[in-house]
């Protein structure tokens, strides 16, 4: 990993990571990370050596041409950014990139070595999966811990998933073995409209991050983009009767499964977010 000198000390940082690819339905998680970087001042503190972790026939380099018609090769990679948030009790280290193609244990070791060097207090990964959920209802986000003790202490569910995993699962396991608290947030993206971007799912992840950390995160234009996305899917459903009927079935199932107390919890969380944003001027 290439490391760059930090321009300011990083205080008790929280590490947040998302990766494009298998873990990122509708580019929802990578979209949430992009939103954080667009709303908070940040600088690059490190990046991986692309040749060590990527298969360039799977993730091909991209050619970019600038205004002077000069060509540049953009290699697939993962970058690490530092964010200073003096208004909060901690700063952030943001990890953004493509899921590596190979040498996952080494990739996890190098990233967690960096986390140890900066005494990261908690590692939060974000992902998204396709699900039988209606686009017209709030996007659900589940939080889970990789170890029962950590899950109980942090107030999240213990992950009971069995099956193929991605780099997020590897990092969660590596955190457990190192004694680093780790939580994973996953958004459920409607499978019938999973084309990126999915700003409504990205917004749901941002809101879940706010709730978990009990902080305010600037919303920017994400709420309006989420509304535009929902209107666009509405139009598609109205034009295709088969999809429209399927969406109504999903809505009925979702509404029937929602308990009154669950709706009350959702309202309470939204009110708490409102109060935090008002206090922070976000």
Secondary structure as the mmCIF struct_conf table of DSSP 4:
data_model
#
loop_
_struct_conf.conf_type_id
_struct_conf.id
_struct_conf.beg_label_comp_id
_struct_conf.beg_label_asym_id
_struct_conf.beg_label_seq_id
_struct_conf.end_label_comp_id
_struct_conf.end_label_asym_id
_struct_conf.end_label_seq_id
STRN STRN1 UNK A 2 UNK A 3
BEND BEND1 UNK A 7 UNK A 8
HELX_LH_PP_P HELX_LH_PP_P1 UNK A 9 UNK A 11
BEND BEND2 UNK A 12 UNK A 12
HELX_LH_PP_P HELX_LH_PP_P2 UNK A 13 UNK A 13
STRN STRN2 UNK A 14 UNK A 20
BEND BEND3 UNK A 21 UNK A 21
TURN_TY1_P TURN_TY1_P1 UNK A 22 UNK A 23
STRN STRN3 UNK A 24 UNK A 24
HELX_RH_3T_P HELX_RH_3T_P1 UNK A 25 UNK A 27
HELX_RH_AL_P HELX_RH_AL_P1 UNK A 28 UNK A 39
BEND BEND4 UNK A 40 UNK A 40
STRN STRN4 UNK A 43 UNK A 47
HELX_RH_AL_P HELX_RH_AL_P2 UNK A 50 UNK A 53
TURN_TY1_P TURN_TY1_P2 UNK A 56 UNK A 58
BEND BEND5 UNK A 59 UNK A 59
STRN STRN5 UNK A 62 UNK A 65
TURN_TY1_P TURN_TY1_P3 UNK A 67 UNK A 68
STRN STRN6 UNK A 71 UNK A 74
STRN STRN7 UNK A 78 UNK A 83
TURN_TY1_P TURN_TY1_P4 UNK A 86 UNK A 87
BEND BEND6 UNK A 88 UNK A 90
STRN STRN8 UNK A 92 UNK A 98
HELX_LH_PP_P HELX_LH_PP_P3 UNK A 99 UNK A 100
BEND BEND7 UNK A 101 UNK A 102
HELX_RH_AL_P HELX_RH_AL_P3 UNK A 104 UNK A 117
TURN_TY1_P TURN_TY1_P5 UNK A 118 UNK A 119
BEND BEND8 UNK A 121 UNK A 121
STRN STRN9 UNK A 122 UNK A 131
BEND BEND9 UNK A 132 UNK A 132
TURN_TY1_P TURN_TY1_P6 UNK A 135 UNK A 136
BEND BEND10 UNK A 137 UNK A 137
HELX_LH_PP_P HELX_LH_PP_P4 UNK A 138 UNK A 140
STRN STRN10 UNK A 141 UNK A 145
BEND BEND11 UNK A 146 UNK A 147
HELX_RH_AL_P HELX_RH_AL_P4 UNK A 148 UNK A 154
TURN_TY1_P TURN_TY1_P7 UNK A 155 UNK A 155
STRN STRN11 UNK A 157 UNK A 158
HELX_LH_PP_P HELX_LH_PP_P5 UNK A 159 UNK A 159
BEND BEND12 UNK A 163 UNK A 163
HELX_RH_AL_P HELX_RH_AL_P5 UNK A 167 UNK A 178
TURN_TY1_P TURN_TY1_P8 UNK A 179 UNK A 179
STRN STRN12 UNK A 181 UNK A 190
HELX_RH_3T_P HELX_RH_3T_P2 UNK A 191 UNK A 193
HELX_LH_PP_P HELX_LH_PP_P6 UNK A 195 UNK A 195
BEND BEND13 UNK A 196 UNK A 196
HELX_LH_PP_P HELX_LH_PP_P7 UNK A 197 UNK A 197
HELX_RH_AL_P HELX_RH_AL_P6 UNK A 199 UNK A 213
TURN_TY1_P TURN_TY1_P9 UNK A 214 UNK A 214
TURN_TY1_P TURN_TY1_P10 UNK A 220 UNK A 221
HELX_RH_AL_P HELX_RH_AL_P7 UNK A 222 UNK A 239
HELX_RH_AL_P HELX_RH_AL_P8 UNK A 241 UNK A 257
HELX_RH_AL_P HELX_RH_AL_P9 UNK A 260 UNK A 280
TURN_TY1_P TURN_TY1_P11 UNK A 281 UNK A 281
#
